[in-house]
Each structure stands twice: as C-alpha cells, then as structure tokens.
Amino acid sequence: MTMLRCVVLQKEITNHPKFSMSTLREESHQPVRRTKLANGTIVLTEHMLGLRSATIGVWVRRGSRHETPALNGICHFIEHAVFKGTRRRTALDIAIESDRLGGHFDAYTTQEMTGFALKVVDAALPQAFDLLADMLLAPRFDADDLAREQKVIIEEIKMVEDSPEELLGELFNSAYFPEHPLGLPIEGTPATIATFDRATTANFHAHAYAARNLVIAAAGNVQHEQLLELCERAFVAAATPTNDVQQHSQETPLVPPRAAAPLFVQHKPELEQAHLILATPWPSARDEDRYAASLLASVLGGGTSSRLWQAIREERGLAYSVGAAASGYYDTGVFHIYAGTSPGQADEVLDLALAELRRVLREPIGAEELQLVKDQAVASILLNLESTSARAGTLARQEMTHGRRITPDEIIRRLEAVTPADLQRVARARFQTESLAFGALGDLDGFMVDRERLEI
C-alpha cells in the first residue's frame, strides 16, 4: 500500500507578542500551525497550496454530556439561538450574509462538542470570521426569538420520533447509559426546552462559550498571522463583564459513564419494519486499540463487501439497510450493529449477526480481508485531504480529544501496523455475552430476546 508522504507540523505554539503567550517552537514554513492565546483559546491553521477557498470554524468543548438533566438540550438550543441575531446583526442579516459568502455554513451539536464552520473563497475569510465571532461571542438572545426557536426544535424532535432508526438510537442510548448525560438526547425534550428562557440561555452560554473552551481552526488558503489578528480584534470587541465571568468560570470534570447491557423490545405496530441494534462496549477515541477496533468494525459491517452486508443483504436478501459502526467518546466507546428488516425475519437477522461475532472470536481474519479494510481506510483519509472542511474539522477534533495534531502519515502507519492477531484480541476483549446489549423497535408482538440467546 502506498504510504502518504505529507510533511506536517505535529505540534506548534507560535509566539505572537500581542497575546503574551509562551513559545515552544516557531516553524513558519510548516503548513499546520498552532497558537494558544493568553485567554486559553486555541488557534489552528493548515495552509493548503493551490486553493482559492478556505474553511473557518469555531468548535466549542461543550455538548450534551456537559448538561444536567434539567438543562438537557441547551447546547443544541444555543447552536440554534446564535443564528437569531446579535447586537450588530439581525437574523435576516446573518442569513443574507451567509448566503452572500457562499451558503456553505455547517452547525452541529454532538455529545462532546458544538461546531460552526463556514466555507468561503479566500478573500472573504475576514468577513466569515467576523460573522462567526459576532454570532458566538455576542448573541442577542431576544426572548421572542427564543420562544419561536423552542417551537422549531420541538418540530425537530417530532422528526426524530417519526424516524424509527433515529428513535431507536435515542431509546437505546438512554438504556445503555442510564443516569448519565451520554444517555440524554442531544436535542433535549419538549419539557426541558420550554424552560430555556433568556436568563437560563445567556447564563449557560457565558460559561460554555468561555474563551478557554474555544478552538478556532481554518484550512485552505489561510495565513496564520492573519487569523491571529482577526482573533485579537474579536476578543477585544467581546471584552465585557460577562466575558470576564466566562474566562474565570470553573471547569466541571467529566464523569465516566457506566455502560449497561440492556435487552429491550419496544412494540410499535404502525411500523412496516423491525429495527434492531446489537451493541457492546468499545475502545474510546483515545484508546491505543482504536485503530484495530476501527478495522474490525469495517470487517464486520463497514461497507458493501463487509461480512454483515454480504451475509444478510446479498446472500439472503433480508434487509436493505444493514451495517456496523462505532462511536468513540473521550472516555468510552460503543460498537453497534444495525439492521432494518420485516418483523418476521428479525429472528434470522439477529442470529446471523451473532454468528458473525462468534466467527471473529474463533477464526483469525485473513490477511487479504484485513488488507481490504486497510485500503478502504487509507482511501478515506486521502480523499478527506482534498476537503478544506474535513481538514479544519479534523484539526479541531484532534485538538479537543488528544491535545495535539495526529498527522495522516501517523494514522496510516498505525493502521498498517495492525495484525489479524490484534483484531482477534480486540474482539475477544469486547465481544462477551454478559456485556452485549440489544434493542428492537417495531411490530414485534411476541418477539423476545434473553441473555442465553445472546451467548457468544
């Protein structure tokens, strides 16, 4: 396999006198640069040659797992609310300016972060940054606007309830992480959203969007020094008494979750299909086994050549949608197999999924099959290198998760080093009868699953 030869700077803190920061090393010729500002904000840039575009984004180290049950959904609510206007811009101004800049505005909330990214032509980078900074540092949070946005998000929740796959995912997370924020729905509930008045929203924003919780990342035709100048102006403009509270607020430590092993079947007779999840604990996003675990997940259900796809869809025609994936959090992970099938075929699909888990426990994965998923993973890495959005997002996520840049070269080397024995070791550590979880949703009256049936 061809290895990527890409010289990048793994970790750098530059010295910029206006920010009074300590210096580790200055390597201005390197395409990836990192600066920690005096207020705690991290600024990252990756210069990509030959482009006339750039993606600029702000990522916040707060997501639904940082919420209390009473405030469940407030990170997602604020993600919406910052679009409703600032002291300088109305909601319509934001919409018009976003469209004028190209309309490539992405905002999302996950369990562990909130992200805002805007892709523009390189000459428009200052305007894009000004828009982002104004929205995130100086939102208006008008009471009438918030009331309207509550209604919008309740409609979003109804969309989830009308999507069986998404609904099963939320039901499963709640049962898998009981009494832990990772089990809460990202969008919250109608009951919690109704309590998000101006005071509640502004107070949470003041602490969550503290400067030390922000990672600003840009990739494409960008200059690091230019972005530092833009950051300086933005934080000076946002230097209010409220912002002083942000910078001195106390950090709340994350509480590690305790995964359960639930078995549940929820009867929903109006559905045409039965939706199934089979899951088990998995390496976290920071675990050294994450590379082997990723390849193992691909072998089982990562593509159309995967074992589950071939056994369930191609060979037997039992499902249209079937596969496997893993979610890696800061301190835990979850692997899950998903399938949608006719209720009368649910037993057979579950048995086939269990058979594939037993197979990887007992038989080492062959060198050719392992090489296939390695090729698939490397191709995905290389294709993402052509996207300014992917590269800016990767910069931010790696900073938040690992505190450093992990180069594509390093990732590929780690993937290449994985052996069949590594995959079997991960499988034996993670695929255990007592830790398997199962959830089903659909017209499944009489369908039951017990621990004995899940024995592997």
Number of C-alpha atoms within 10 A of each C-alpha: 9 7 12 16 8 10 12 17 18 14 19 21 20 22 18 16 8 11 16 12 17 15 13 11 11 13 13 13 10 14 19 24 26 25 25 22 23 14 17 16 17 23 25 27 28 25 20 20 10 8 14 13 19 27 29 29 27 24 24 24 21 22 24 27 23 22 21 13 16 14 20 25 26 27 31 25 22 24 18 18 24 22 23 23 22 21 11 13 19 15 17 12 16 21 16 12 16 20 12 11 17 13 14 13 19 12 16 15 23 17 21 19 21 22 23 19 24 24 25 24 16 18 13 15 24 15 15 24 23 14 19 24 21 22 23 21 21 20 22 24 22 14 13 11 16 24 17 12 18 22 14 13 20 18 13 13 19 12 13 17 14 11 12 19 19 13 19 21 21 18 18 24 22 19 22 26 18 17 13 20 24 24 21 25 22 24 22 23 18 16 12 16 24 13 15 23 16 16 11 12 19 17 13 17 20 19 22 23 20 23 23 22 21 24 23 27 29 32 29 28 21 24 16 22 14 11 20 20 14 16 20 14 12 17 16 9 13 17 11 12 8 14 19 15 14 21 18 13 14 9 10 7 7 11 11 12 16 12 21 18 19 19 20 17 20 17 16 16 13 8 15 13 22 25 28 25 22 21 24 23 23 25 25 19 20 16 16 11 17 20 20 25 25 23 23 24 22 26 23 22 24 23 18 14 17 19 20 29 25 18 17 23 20 15 10 11 12 20 18 12 13 24 24 25 18 23 15 18 18 16 15 18 19 19 22 21 22 22 27 25 24 18 18 13 14 22 14 13 24 21 12 15 24 17 14 16 17 17 14 20 21 11 10 15 19 11 10 9 14 20 18 15 22 22 17 15 18 22 11 11 17 13 10 14 13 13 17 24 23 15 21 24 24 18 25 28 20 16 20 21 16 12 11 16 24 17 20 19 17 15 15 21 14 14 21 18 11 18 17 17 13 19 25 20 17 19 22 15 12 19 21 17 15 14 16 22 23 24 23 29 26 23 21 21 12 7 14 12 15 10 15 9 12 19 13 16
